[in-house]
Amino acid sequence: MARLEFLISGCGKAAEIHVLYIKKYGKLVAVCDPDEEKGMAFAKKHGCAYYYDIISFIDSMNSVDVAVICSPNGYHYLDALFALRRSFNVLIEKPMALSVNSANEMILKANEMNLQLFTVMQNRFNPPIVALKKALDLKKLGRIYSVQVNGFWNRNDAYYADEWHGTKGLDGGVLFTQFSHFIDLIIWFFGMPQTVNRVCNNIAHQKVLDLEDQGLVTMEWKNGMIGSMHYSINAYKKNREGSITVMGEKGVVKIGGTYLNKVEYADIEGYDMQVKTPSAPANQYGDYAGSMSNHGEVYKSMMDCLKKGKPYYTSPQEARATIALIKKIMNSNK
């Protein structure tokens, strides 16, 4: 297969990260963004064509191998569907969609068209997370008793100055936009909890955020394991912590740091939980930072799938499960 051709929908900060790897593996043909000034500037910078949206790109009888969806969360569903209907494979930033029904429709369309629907769950590549997943898969901690997840990040009012961040319809809330990676890891490690309960409020962002800015979730699994997740975007000045602590019959492990990038401690009976590679830095978005920068691994896995037929590292069904758990949490305190 020749070098692949790509389209990006959405010319925000995430798109700049994707461009780095698109240029490594293929060619950026066009970008789409309803903000003409922003879209044209992005296209000029990266030497490609500009279109108002995916529909106008398709109407011009254009084609690409992969459409990369970096538009606001609430547009992911329609952007992906338009691309799939035009026979483009799709790589979609998190969250895959804002509802399970939307995710189902995307999966059905991809299957119908015999296309790939790739999702981004880059925290699975964090070296400490890889090491913990291996220990859990090998049952080295024995029976798992409990898990605690913390996400203490900062998002100030300036972050919400655009037309979509903080809105219920296009953003979906902090569990989708900031902490969906944490939700994905909970399911990846332990499966779907049977019951969840939540307390939450909006204490510091009433003027700019439609939903909560902090919350505490409790979870219980069928096997008796319990868990909690404390999440907040109210950390003073900057992101402070992203952590997962697992307590088991034969050991205890805490992955911490700011972005799940550091082993705080790992004491497992008869097992050395080795982390063999250094952690990547966080994604930088100008005046704020995001999760660890592992998009290179995402693109490598995608290219291995498209060119060599190897399985992609995750599935749209797993991304759908993340949406389902977020919705279960959000509905638990109504």
VENMOLIN-V376792 format. One line per field, one symbol per residue. ss: DSSP state (a for helix, b for strand, c for the rest). burial: # if it has 9 or more other C-alpha atoms within 8 Angstrom, else .. A space follows every 50 residues. Layout:
ss: ???
burial: ???
This chain:
ss: cccbbbbbbcccaaaaaaaaaaaaabbbbbbbcccaaaaaaaaaaaccbb bccaaaaaaccccccbbbbcccaaaaaaaaaaaaacccbbbbccccccca aaaaaaaaaaaaacccbbbccaaaacaaaaaaaaaaaccccccbbbbbbb bbcbccaaaacccccccccccccaaaaccaaaaaaaaaaaccccbbbbbb bccccccccccccbbbbbbbcccccbbbbbbbcbccccccbbbbbbbbcc bbbbbbcccccbbbbbbbccbccccccccccbbbccccbbbbccaaaaaa aaaaaaaacccccccaaaaaaaaaaaaaaaaccc
burial: ...########..######.###.#########....###.###...### ####.###.....##############.#######..############# .###.##.###.#.#.#######.#########.##...###.####### #####....#...#####.########.#########....##..###.# ##..#..##############...###########..############# ##############.#.#....#.....##.##.#..###.####.###. #####......#..##.#############.#..
